Amino acid sequence: MRMLVKCFFALAAICSLVALVGGSIRLPSAQNPDAGKLSPERISRAKSLYGEKCARCHGEDGRGHTKIGEMLSVPDFTDRKWHKANAHDERLAESITDGKNNMPAFGRKLTKQDIRALVGYVRNFAKPAH
């Protein structure tokens, strides 16, 4: 009986913790098909941010065909293989937040909501399957 009570309280504590932080948890896009969908307002904001912060290296079309992008070998965001290999939104958000290789960190320049919008925007560069 004591074990049952302990399990109950442990489960209650875990559920409370999940409820407390639940708004900040995002499932990987491979498991969450709606992860890349954005409202028109967030698409507009993400497009603007992408143009300001990302396009110089990654290109307006996401292909990375810029002088800087080619020098730094940035990924082609239209490549479905790249998206499959980098399926976790948290990993992409971490790259935007903390920087990666020669990419600068934007964690102090952008809000978490802006970073999530950029992740969704980058996901939308993927070519449709044929």
Phi and psi in radians as a Rosetta constraint file:
Dihedral C 1 N 2 CA 2 C 2 CIRCULARHARMONIC -1.068 0.35
Dihedral N 2 CA 2 C 2 N 3 CIRCULARHARMONIC -0.690 0.35
Dihedral C 2 N 3 CA 3 C 3 CIRCULARHARMONIC -1.092 0.35
Dihedral N 3 CA 3 C 3 N 4 CIRCULARHARMONIC -0.714 0.35
Dihedral C 3 N 4 CA 4 C 4 CIRCULARHARMONIC -1.093 0.35
Dihedral N 4 CA 4 C 4 N 5 CIRCULARHARMONIC -0.740 0.35
Dihedral C 4 N 5 CA 5 C 5 CIRCULARHARMONIC -1.139 0.35
Dihedral N 5 CA 5 C 5 N 6 CIRCULARHARMONIC -0.761 0.35
Dihedral C 5 N 6 CA 6 C 6 CIRCULARHARMONIC -1.077 0.35
Dihedral N 6 CA 6 C 6 N 7 CIRCULARHARMONIC -0.753 0.35
Dihedral C 6 N 7 CA 7 C 7 CIRCULARHARMONIC -1.094 0.35
Dihedral N 7 CA 7 C 7 N 8 CIRCULARHARMONIC -0.708 0.35
Dihedral C 7 N 8 CA 8 C 8 CIRCULARHARMONIC -1.059 0.35
Dihedral N 8 CA 8 C 8 N 9 CIRCULARHARMONIC -0.839 0.35
Dihedral C 8 N 9 CA 9 C 9 CIRCULARHARMONIC -1.172 0.35
Dihedral N 9 CA 9 C 9 N 10 CIRCULARHARMONIC -0.628 0.35
Dihedral C 9 N 10 CA 10 C 10 CIRCULARHARMONIC -1.120 0.35
Dihedral N 10 CA 10 C 10 N 11 CIRCULARHARMONIC -0.762 0.35
Dihedral C 10 N 11 CA 11 C 11 CIRCULARHARMONIC -1.121 0.35
Dihedral N 11 CA 11 C 11 N 12 CIRCULARHARMONIC -0.712 0.35
Dihedral C 11 N 12 CA 12 C 12 CIRCULARHARMONIC -1.094 0.35
Dihedral N 12 CA 12 C 12 N 13 CIRCULARHARMONIC -0.717 0.35
Dihedral C 12 N 13 CA 13 C 13 CIRCULARHARMONIC -1.128 0.35
Dihedral N 13 CA 13 C 13 N 14 CIRCULARHARMONIC -0.745 0.35
Dihedral C 13 N 14 CA 14 C 14 CIRCULARHARMONIC -1.112 0.35
Dihedral N 14 CA 14 C 14 N 15 CIRCULARHARMONIC -0.779 0.35
Dihedral C 14 N 15 CA 15 C 15 CIRCULARHARMONIC -1.072 0.35
Dihedral N 15 CA 15 C 15 N 16 CIRCULARHARMONIC -0.684 0.35
Dihedral C 15 N 16 CA 16 C 16 CIRCULARHARMONIC -1.130 0.35
Dihedral N 16 CA 16 C 16 N 17 CIRCULARHARMONIC -0.734 0.35
Dihedral C 16 N 17 CA 17 C 17 CIRCULARHARMONIC -1.117 0.35
Dihedral N 17 CA 17 C 17 N 18 CIRCULARHARMONIC -0.767 0.35
Dihedral C 17 N 18 CA 18 C 18 CIRCULARHARMONIC -1.093 0.35
Dihedral N 18 CA 18 C 18 N 19 CIRCULARHARMONIC -0.732 0.35
Dihedral C 18 N 19 CA 19 C 19 CIRCULARHARMONIC -1.129 0.35
Dihedral N 19 CA 19 C 19 N 20 CIRCULARHARMONIC -0.638 0.35
Dihedral C 19 N 20 CA 20 C 20 CIRCULARHARMONIC -1.166 0.35
Dihedral N 20 CA 20 C 20 N 21 CIRCULARHARMONIC -0.756 0.35
Dihedral C 20 N 21 CA 21 C 21 CIRCULARHARMONIC -1.802 0.35
Dihedral N 21 CA 21 C 21 N 22 CIRCULARHARMONIC 0.034 0.35
Dihedral C 21 N 22 CA 22 C 22 CIRCULARHARMONIC -0.930 0.35
Dihedral N 22 CA 22 C 22 N 23 CIRCULARHARMONIC -0.610 0.35
Dihedral C 22 N 23 CA 23 C 23 CIRCULARHARMONIC -1.177 0.35
Dihedral N 23 CA 23 C 23 N 24 CIRCULARHARMONIC -0.366 0.35
Dihedral C 23 N 24 CA 24 C 24 CIRCULARHARMONIC -1.719 0.35
Dihedral N 24 CA 24 C 24 N 25 CIRCULARHARMONIC -0.028 0.35
Dihedral C 24 N 25 CA 25 C 25 CIRCULARHARMONIC -1.618 0.35
Dihedral N 25 CA 25 C 25 N 26 CIRCULARHARMONIC 2.274 0.35
Dihedral C 25 N 26 CA 26 C 26 CIRCULARHARMONIC -2.135 0.35
Dihedral N 26 CA 26 C 26 N 27 CIRCULARHARMONIC 2.340 0.35
Dihedral C 26 N 27 CA 27 C 27 CIRCULARHARMONIC -1.334 0.35
Dihedral N 27 CA 27 C 27 N 28 CIRCULARHARMONIC 2.638 0.35
Dihedral C 27 N 28 CA 28 C 28 CIRCULARHARMONIC -1.003 0.35
Dihedral N 28 CA 28 C 28 N 29 CIRCULARHARMONIC 2.567 0.35
Dihedral C 28 N 29 CA 29 C 29 CIRCULARHARMONIC -1.079 0.35
Dihedral N 29 CA 29 C 29 N 30 CIRCULARHARMONIC -0.460 0.35
Dihedral C 29 N 30 CA 30 C 30 CIRCULARHARMONIC -1.147 0.35
Dihedral N 30 CA 30 C 30 N 31 CIRCULARHARMONIC -0.459 0.35
Dihedral C 30 N 31 CA 31 C 31 CIRCULARHARMONIC -1.750 0.35
Dihedral N 31 CA 31 C 31 N 32 CIRCULARHARMONIC -0.232 0.35
Dihedral C 31 N 32 CA 32 C 32 CIRCULARHARMONIC -2.193 0.35
Dihedral N 32 CA 32 C 32 N 33 CIRCULARHARMONIC 1.627 0.35
Dihedral C 32 N 33 CA 33 C 33 CIRCULARHARMONIC -1.112 0.35
Dihedral N 33 CA 33 C 33 N 34 CIRCULARHARMONIC -0.324 0.35
Dihedral C 33 N 34 CA 34 C 34 CIRCULARHARMONIC -1.582 0.35
Dihedral N 34 CA 34 C 34 N 35 CIRCULARHARMONIC 0.019 0.35
Dihedral C 34 N 35 CA 35 C 35 CIRCULARHARMONIC -1.056 0.35
Dihedral N 35 CA 35 C 35 N 36 CIRCULARHARMONIC -0.610 0.35
Dihedral C 35 N 36 CA 36 C 36 CIRCULARHARMONIC -1.525 0.35
Dihedral N 36 CA 36 C 36 N 37 CIRCULARHARMONIC -0.052 0.35
Dihedral C 36 N 37 CA 37 C 37 CIRCULARHARMONIC -1.461 0.35
Dihedral N 37 CA 37 C 37 N 38 CIRCULARHARMONIC 2.324 0.35
Dihedral C 37 N 38 CA 38 C 38 CIRCULARHARMONIC -2.250 0.35
Dihedral N 38 CA 38 C 38 N 39 CIRCULARHARMONIC 2.658 0.35
Dihedral C 38 N 39 CA 39 C 39 CIRCULARHARMONIC -1.207 0.35
Dihedral N 39 CA 39 C 39 N 40 CIRCULARHARMONIC 2.782 0.35
Dihedral C 39 N 40 CA 40 C 40 CIRCULARHARMONIC -0.974 0.35
Dihedral N 40 CA 40 C 40 N 41 CIRCULARHARMONIC -0.637 0.35
Dihedral C 40 N 41 CA 41 C 41 CIRCULARHARMONIC -1.162 0.35
Dihedral N 41 CA 41 C 41 N 42 CIRCULARHARMONIC -0.753 0.35
Dihedral C 41 N 42 CA 42 C 42 CIRCULARHARMONIC -1.244 0.35
Dihedral N 42 CA 42 C 42 N 43 CIRCULARHARMONIC -0.575 0.35
Dihedral C 42 N 43 CA 43 C 43 CIRCULARHARMONIC -1.092 0.35
Dihedral N 43 CA 43 C 43 N 44 CIRCULARHARMONIC -0.776 0.35
Dihedral C 43 N 44 CA 44 C 44 CIRCULARHARMONIC -1.067 0.35
Dihedral N 44 CA 44 C 44 N 45 CIRCULARHARMONIC -0.800 0.35
Dihedral C 44 N 45 CA 45 C 45 CIRCULARHARMONIC -1.116 0.35
Dihedral N 45 CA 45 C 45 N 46 CIRCULARHARMONIC -0.787 0.35
Dihedral C 45 N 46 CA 46 C 46 CIRCULARHARMONIC -1.120 0.35
Dihedral N 46 CA 46 C 46 N 47 CIRCULARHARMONIC -0.701 0.35
Dihedral C 46 N 47 CA 47 C 47 CIRCULARHARMONIC -1.086 0.35
Dihedral N 47 CA 47 C 47 N 48 CIRCULARHARMONIC -0.736 0.35
Dihedral C 47 N 48 CA 48 C 48 CIRCULARHARMONIC -1.112 0.35
Dihedral N 48 CA 48 C 48 N 49 CIRCULARHARMONIC -0.821 0.35
Dihedral C 48 N 49 CA 49 C 49 CIRCULARHARMONIC -1.072 0.35
Dihedral N 49 CA 49 C 49 N 50 CIRCULARHARMONIC -0.758 0.35
Dihedral C 49 N 50 CA 50 C 50 CIRCULARHARMONIC -1.040 0.35
Dihedral N 50 CA 50 C 50 N 51 CIRCULARHARMONIC -0.776 0.35
Dihedral C 50 N 51 CA 51 C 51 CIRCULARHARMONIC -1.069 0.35
Dihedral N 51 CA 51 C 51 N 52 CIRCULARHARMONIC -0.678 0.35
Dihedral C 51 N 52 CA 52 C 52 CIRCULARHARMONIC -1.334 0.35
Dihedral N 52 CA 52 C 52 N 53 CIRCULARHARMONIC -0.739 0.35
Dihedral C 52 N 53 CA 53 C 53 CIRCULARHARMONIC -1.842 0.35
Dihedral N 53 CA 53 C 53 N 54 CIRCULARHARMONIC -0.448 0.35
Dihedral C 53 N 54 CA 54 C 54 CIRCULARHARMONIC -2.053 0.35
Dihedral N 54 CA 54 C 54 N 55 CIRCULARHARMONIC -0.625 0.35
Dihedral C 54 N 55 CA 55 C 55 CIRCULARHARMONIC -1.074 0.35
Dihedral N 55 CA 55 C 55 N 56 CIRCULARHARMONIC -0.489 0.35
Dihedral C 55 N 56 CA 56 C 56 CIRCULARHARMONIC -0.974 0.35
Dihedral N 56 CA 56 C 56 N 57 CIRCULARHARMONIC -0.663 0.35
Dihedral C 56 N 57 CA 57 C 57 CIRCULARHARMONIC -1.783 0.35
Dihedral N 57 CA 57 C 57 N 58 CIRCULARHARMONIC -0.756 0.35
Dihedral C 57 N 58 CA 58 C 58 CIRCULARHARMONIC -1.531 0.35
Dihedral N 58 CA 58 C 58 N 59 CIRCULARHARMONIC -0.151 0.35
Dihedral C 58 N 59 CA 59 C 59 CIRCULARHARMONIC 1.403 0.35
Dihedral N 59 CA 59 C 59 N 60 CIRCULARHARMONIC 2.587 0.35
Dihedral C 59 N 60 CA 60 C 60 CIRCULARHARMONIC -1.018 0.35
Dihedral N 60 CA 60 C 60 N 61 CIRCULARHARMONIC -0.573 0.35
Dihedral C 60 N 61 CA 61 C 61 CIRCULARHARMONIC -1.618 0.35
Dihedral N 61 CA 61 C 61 N 62 CIRCULARHARMONIC 0.026 0.35
Dihedral C 61 N 62 CA 62 C 62 CIRCULARHARMONIC 1.419 0.35
Dihedral N 62 CA 62 C 62 N 63 CIRCULARHARMONIC 0.027 0.35
Dihedral C 62 N 63 CA 63 C 63 CIRCULARHARMONIC -1.424 0.35
Dihedral N 63 CA 63 C 63 N 64 CIRCULARHARMONIC -0.298 0.35
Dihedral C 63 N 64 CA 64 C 64 CIRCULARHARMONIC 1.399 0.35
Dihedral N 64 CA 64 C 64 N 65 CIRCULARHARMONIC 0.260 0.35
Dihedral C 64 N 65 CA 65 C 65 CIRCULARHARMONIC -1.529 0.35
Dihedral N 65 CA 65 C 65 N 66 CIRCULARHARMONIC 1.152 0.35
Dihedral C 65 N 66 CA 66 C 66 CIRCULARHARMONIC -2.197 0.35
Dihedral N 66 CA 66 C 66 N 67 CIRCULARHARMONIC 2.858 0.35
Dihedral C 66 N 67 CA 67 C 67 CIRCULARHARMONIC -1.031 0.35
Dihedral N 67 CA 67 C 67 N 68 CIRCULARHARMONIC -0.809 0.35
Dihedral C 67 N 68 CA 68 C 68 CIRCULARHARMONIC -1.184 0.35
Dihedral N 68 CA 68 C 68 N 69 CIRCULARHARMONIC -0.769 0.35
Dihedral C 68 N 69 CA 69 C 69 CIRCULARHARMONIC -1.022 0.35
Dihedral N 69 CA 69 C 69 N 70 CIRCULARHARMONIC -0.714 0.35
Dihedral C 69 N 70 CA 70 C 70 CIRCULARHARMONIC -1.246 0.35
Dihedral N 70 CA 70 C 70 N 71 CIRCULARHARMONIC -0.634 0.35
Dihedral C 70 N 71 CA 71 C 71 CIRCULARHARMONIC -1.116 0.35
Dihedral N 71 CA 71 C 71 N 72 CIRCULARHARMONIC -0.654 0.35
Dihedral C 71 N 72 CA 72 C 72 CIRCULARHARMONIC -1.664 0.35
Dihedral N 72 CA 72 C 72 N 73 CIRCULARHARMONIC -0.023 0.35
Dihedral C 72 N 73 CA 73 C 73 CIRCULARHARMONIC 0.946 0.35
Dihedral N 73 CA 73 C 73 N 74 CIRCULARHARMONIC 0.887 0.35
Dihedral C 73 N 74 CA 74 C 74 CIRCULARHARMONIC -1.234 0.35
Dihedral N 74 CA 74 C 74 N 75 CIRCULARHARMONIC 2.710 0.35
Dihedral C 74 N 75 CA 75 C 75 CIRCULARHARMONIC -1.239 0.35
Dihedral N 75 CA 75 C 75 N 76 CIRCULARHARMONIC 2.719 0.35
Dihedral C 75 N 76 CA 76 C 76 CIRCULARHARMONIC -1.583 0.35
Dihedral N 76 CA 76 C 76 N 77 CIRCULARHARMONIC 1.873 0.35
Dihedral C 76 N 77 CA 77 C 77 CIRCULARHARMONIC -1.232 0.35
Dihedral N 77 CA 77 C 77 N 78 CIRCULARHARMONIC -0.143 0.35
Dihedral C 77 N 78 CA 78 C 78 CIRCULARHARMONIC -1.576 0.35
Dihedral N 78 CA 78 C 78 N 79 CIRCULARHARMONIC -0.098 0.35
Dihedral C 78 N 79 CA 79 C 79 CIRCULARHARMONIC -1.450 0.35
Dihedral N 79 CA 79 C 79 N 80 CIRCULARHARMONIC 1.971 0.35
Dihedral C 79 N 80 CA 80 C 80 CIRCULARHARMONIC -1.060 0.35
Dihedral N 80 CA 80 C 80 N 81 CIRCULARHARMONIC -0.538 0.35
Dihedral C 80 N 81 CA 81 C 81 CIRCULARHARMONIC -1.130 0.35
Dihedral N 81 CA 81 C 81 N 82 CIRCULARHARMONIC -0.660 0.35
Dihedral C 81 N 82 CA 82 C 82 CIRCULARHARMONIC -1.108 0.35
Dihedral N 82 CA 82 C 82 N 83 CIRCULARHARMONIC -0.775 0.35
Dihedral C 82 N 83 CA 83 C 83 CIRCULARHARMONIC -1.106 0.35
Dihedral N 83 CA 83 C 83 N 84 CIRCULARHARMONIC -0.674 0.35
Dihedral C 83 N 84 CA 84 C 84 CIRCULARHARMONIC -1.155 0.35
Dihedral N 84 CA 84 C 84 N 85 CIRCULARHARMONIC -0.745 0.35
Dihedral C 84 N 85 CA 85 C 85 CIRCULARHARMONIC -1.236 0.35
Dihedral N 85 CA 85 C 85 N 86 CIRCULARHARMONIC -0.393 0.35
Dihedral C 85 N 86 CA 86 C 86 CIRCULARHARMONIC -2.119 0.35
Dihedral N 86 CA 86 C 86 N 87 CIRCULARHARMONIC 0.890 0.35
Dihedral C 86 N 87 CA 87 C 87 CIRCULARHARMONIC -1.249 0.35
Dihedral N 87 CA 87 C 87 N 88 CIRCULARHARMONIC -0.358 0.35
Dihedral C 87 N 88 CA 88 C 88 CIRCULARHARMONIC -1.489 0.35
Dihedral N 88 CA 88 C 88 N 89 CIRCULARHARMONIC 2.056 0.35
Dihedral C 88 N 89 CA 89 C 89 CIRCULARHARMONIC -1.041 0.35
Dihedral N 89 CA 89 C 89 N 90 CIRCULARHARMONIC -0.610 0.35
Dihedral C 89 N 90 CA 90 C 90 CIRCULARHARMONIC -1.078 0.35
Dihedral N 90 CA 90 C 90 N 91 CIRCULARHARMONIC -0.644 0.35
Dihedral C 90 N 91 CA 91 C 91 CIRCULARHARMONIC -1.167 0.35
Dihedral N 91 CA 91 C 91 N 92 CIRCULARHARMONIC -0.743 0.35
Dihedral C 91 N 92 CA 92 C 92 CIRCULARHARMONIC -1.165 0.35
Dihedral N 92 CA 92 C 92 N 93 CIRCULARHARMONIC -0.728 0.35
Dihedral C 92 N 93 CA 93 C 93 CIRCULARHARMONIC -1.086 0.35
Dihedral N 93 CA 93 C 93 N 94 CIRCULARHARMONIC -0.660 0.35
Dihedral C 93 N 94 CA 94 C 94 CIRCULARHARMONIC -1.129 0.35
Dihedral N 94 CA 94 C 94 N 95 CIRCULARHARMONIC -0.690 0.35
Dihedral C 94 N 95 CA 95 C 95 CIRCULARHARMONIC -1.107 0.35
Dihedral N 95 CA 95 C 95 N 96 CIRCULARHARMONIC -0.717 0.35
Dihedral C 95 N 96 CA 96 C 96 CIRCULARHARMONIC -1.175 0.35
Dihedral N 96 CA 96 C 96 N 97 CIRCULARHARMONIC -0.755 0.35
Dihedral C 96 N 97 CA 97 C 97 CIRCULARHARMONIC -1.180 0.35
Dihedral N 97 CA 97 C 97 N 98 CIRCULARHARMONIC -0.882 0.35
Dihedral C 97 N 98 CA 98 C 98 CIRCULARHARMONIC -1.742 0.35
Dihedral N 98 CA 98 C 98 N 99 CIRCULARHARMONIC -0.166 0.35
Dihedral C 98 N 99 CA 99 C 99 CIRCULARHARMONIC 1.444 0.35
Dihedral N 99 CA 99 C 99 N 100 CIRCULARHARMONIC 2.876 0.35
Dihedral C 99 N 100 CA 100 C 100 CIRCULARHARMONIC -2.718 0.35
Dihedral N 100 CA 100 C 100 N 101 CIRCULARHARMONIC 2.295 0.35
Dihedral C 100 N 101 CA 101 C 101 CIRCULARHARMONIC 0.892 0.35
Dihedral N 101 CA 101 C 101 N 102 CIRCULARHARMONIC -2.030 0.35
Dihedral C 101 N 102 CA 102 C 102 CIRCULARHARMONIC -1.592 0.35
Dihedral N 102 CA 102 C 102 N 103 CIRCULARHARMONIC -0.004 0.35
Dihedral C 102 N 103 CA 103 C 103 CIRCULARHARMONIC -1.364 0.35
Dihedral N 103 CA 103 C 103 N 104 CIRCULARHARMONIC 2.289 0.35
Dihedral C 103 N 104 CA 104 C 104 CIRCULARHARMONIC -1.249 0.35
Dihedral N 104 CA 104 C 104 N 105 CIRCULARHARMONIC 2.767 0.35
Dihedral C 104 N 105 CA 105 C 105 CIRCULARHARMONIC -1.436 0.35
Dihedral N 105 CA 105 C 105 N 106 CIRCULARHARMONIC 2.391 0.35
Dihedral C 105 N 106 CA 106 C 106 CIRCULARHARMONIC -2.011 0.35
Dihedral N 106 CA 106 C 106 N 107 CIRCULARHARMONIC 0.140 0.35
Dihedral C 106 N 107 CA 107 C 107 CIRCULARHARMONIC -1.055 0.35
Dihedral N 107 CA 107 C 107 N 108 CIRCULARHARMONIC -0.502 0.35
Dihedral C 107 N 108 CA 108 C 108 CIRCULARHARMONIC -1.666 0.35
Dihedral N 108 CA 108 C 108 N 109 CIRCULARHARMONIC -0.141 0.35
Dihedral C 108 N 109 CA 109 C 109 CIRCULARHARMONIC -1.811 0.35
Dihedral N 109 CA 109 C 109 N 110 CIRCULARHARMONIC -0.372 0.35
Dihedral C 109 N 110 CA 110 C 110 CIRCULARHARMONIC -2.179 0.35
Dihedral N 110 CA 110 C 110 N 111 CIRCULARHARMONIC 2.638 0.35
Dihedral C 110 N 111 CA 111 C 111 CIRCULARHARMONIC -1.357 0.35
Dihedral N 111 CA 111 C 111 N 112 CIRCULARHARMONIC 2.857 0.35
Dihedral C 111 N 112 CA 112 C 112 CIRCULARHARMONIC -1.061 0.35
Dihedral N 112 CA 112 C 112 N 113 CIRCULARHARMONIC -0.652 0.35
Dihedral C 112 N 113 CA 113 C 113 CIRCULARHARMONIC -1.128 0.35
Dihedral N 113 CA 113 C 113 N 114 CIRCULARHARMONIC -0.709 0.35
Dihedral C 113 N 114 CA 114 C 114 CIRCULARHARMONIC -1.119 0.35
Dihedral N 114 CA 114 C 114 N 115 CIRCULARHARMONIC -0.710 0.35
Dihedral C 114 N 115 CA 115 C 115 CIRCULARHARMONIC -1.131 0.35
Dihedral N 115 CA 115 C 115 N 116 CIRCULARHARMONIC -0.748 0.35
Dihedral C 115 N 116 CA 116 C 116 CIRCULARHARMONIC -1.094 0.35
Dihedral N 116 CA 116 C 116 N 117 CIRCULARHARMONIC -0.670 0.35
Dihedral C 116 N 117 CA 117 C 117 CIRCULARHARMONIC -1.136 0.35
Dihedral N 117 CA 117 C 117 N 118 CIRCULARHARMONIC -0.705 0.35
Dihedral C 117 N 118 CA 118 C 118 CIRCULARHARMONIC -1.114 0.35
Dihedral N 118 CA 118 C 118 N 119 CIRCULARHARMONIC -0.695 0.35
Dihedral C 118 N 119 CA 119 C 119 CIRCULARHARMONIC -1.033 0.35
Dihedral N 119 CA 119 C 119 N 120 CIRCULARHARMONIC -0.832 0.35
Dihedral C 119 N 120 CA 120 C 120 CIRCULARHARMONIC -1.086 0.35
Dihedral N 120 CA 120 C 120 N 121 CIRCULARHARMONIC -0.685 0.35
Dihedral C 120 N 121 CA 121 C 121 CIRCULARHARMONIC -1.129 0.35
Dihedral N 121 CA 121 C 121 N 122 CIRCULARHARMONIC -0.784 0.35
Dihedral C 121 N 122 CA 122 C 122 CIRCULARHARMONIC -1.093 0.35
Dihedral N 122 CA 122 C 122 N 123 CIRCULARHARMONIC -0.688 0.35
Dihedral C 122 N 123 CA 123 C 123 CIRCULARHARMONIC -1.049 0.35
Dihedral N 123 CA 123 C 123 N 124 CIRCULARHARMONIC -0.542 0.35
Dihedral C 123 N 124 CA 124 C 124 CIRCULARHARMONIC -1.313 0.35
Dihedral N 124 CA 124 C 124 N 125 CIRCULARHARMONIC -0.112 0.35
Dihedral C 124 N 125 CA 125 C 125 CIRCULARHARMONIC -1.336 0.35
Dihedral N 125 CA 125 C 125 N 126 CIRCULARHARMONIC -0.338 0.35
Dihedral C 125 N 126 CA 126 C 126 CIRCULARHARMONIC -1.017 0.35
Dihedral N 126 CA 126 C 126 N 127 CIRCULARHARMONIC 2.334 0.35
Dihedral C 126 N 127 CA 127 C 127 CIRCULARHARMONIC -1.185 0.35
Dihedral N 127 CA 127 C 127 N 128 CIRCULARHARMONIC 2.481 0.35
Dihedral C 127 N 128 CA 128 C 128 CIRCULARHARMONIC -1.136 0.35
Dihedral N 128 CA 128 C 128 N 129 CIRCULARHARMONIC 2.557 0.35
Dihedral C 128 N 129 CA 129 C 129 CIRCULARHARMONIC -1.175 0.35
Dihedral N 129 CA 129 C 129 N 130 CIRCULARHARMONIC 2.503 0.35
